[in-house]
Amino acid sequence: MQPFTTLTGVAAPLDIMNVDTDMIIPKQYLKTIKRTGLGTGLFAEMRFNEDGTENPDFVLNKPAYRKAEILVAGDNFGCGSSREHAPWALLDFGIRCVISTSFADIFYNNCFKNGILPIKVSQEDLDKLMEDARRGANATMTVDLQSQEIHGPDGGVVKFDMDEFRKHLLLNGLDDIGLTMEKAPAIDSYESKAAKSRPWL
């Protein structure tokens, strides 16, 4: 998993509350278990019209936000079903950080397992960041996980809280498998001792 240290990129404003996982990645895209290719289906029902053409009014279709890496979203982001395809789709599109006042628990946990940083801020701070994100091509923010700070385009700084264990995972690019592999020497030592003490196994 790619480590998350510092990210500087365009932030897109998605000022919608209760964005559920079916809005993030509709059910028709859940036929695959591959983590790649799902970016095309991200927010598909909002991004595309019924005839398949792009909806020019949706934020990620606007020229300034087509390569957005940060999403500033309304309260309760990622609610609904537990589909892990939701963070897969965000990551495949290029979104590595989502900022909101709150997240659904399962989606929040899935983000850390896939290299996405979900940041919880106060409503007051979200309002400031949403205002910054509405600046189009000038909506560039820097997210520094080590210092736990978001730097806005005008130099304003928003601090955020982060669980130290989850911070460690993202900074070092560790998913569940990577975390286990950190213990590889201890596991190898145990297996070697077990093989000697129980050669019949």
C-alpha positions, 0 to 999 in steps of 0.5 A, a space after each residue: 500500500 502506498 504510504 500517505 505522508 504529505 499530499 498537495 492537490 486540488 480539493 473538490 467541494 461535495 457539499 452533500 450530506 449523507 453520501 452513501 456507498 451506493 452513491 459513491 459506487 453504484 451496485 452495478 459496478 460491484 461484479 468485480 473484486 479487482 481494485 482497479 478500474 472502478 474510478 470510472 464508476 465513481 459517483 456514476 449516477 451523479 457524474 453521468 446522464 442516462 444516455 451516458 454523457 457527462 453531467 456538466 454540473 457535477 463537480 468532478 466533471 468541471 475542468 478545475 476538479 477533474 484531477 482532484 485528489 482531496 474531497 471536502 464533503 458533507 456530514 456522514 460520508 460513506 454511510 449505507 452498505 459496507 462495500 469496500 468498493 467505495 474506497 477502491 473507487 475513490 482511490 482509483 479515481 485519484 482521491 487520497 483524502 476525504 474531509 468531513 465532519 463525520 464518517 460511517 464507521 465501516 467506510 472510515 475503517 476501510 479507508 485506512 486499509 486502502 491508503 485513503 486518509 479520512 479526516 474529521 473536522 468541526 463544522 466551522 472548519 469544514 465550512 472554511 475548507 468548503 469555501 476554499 475548495 470552491 475556488 476551482 483551479 485555486 483550490 489547492 490544499 496541502 494535507 500533512 499527516 505527520 503534523 496533522 494539519 491542513 493548509 489552505 490556499 491562503 495559508 490558513 491552517 486547520 489542525 485535526 486529530 488522528 489515532 496514533 495507530 492508524 496514523 502509523 499504518 498510513 505513514 508506513 503504507 501498512 494494510 493488514 497484511 503489511 502489519 502482519 509482515 512486520 512481525 515476520 522475524 518473530 513468526 519465522 523464529 516461532 515456526 523454526 522452534 515449533 518444527 524442532 520441538 514437534 518434528 512429527 508435524 
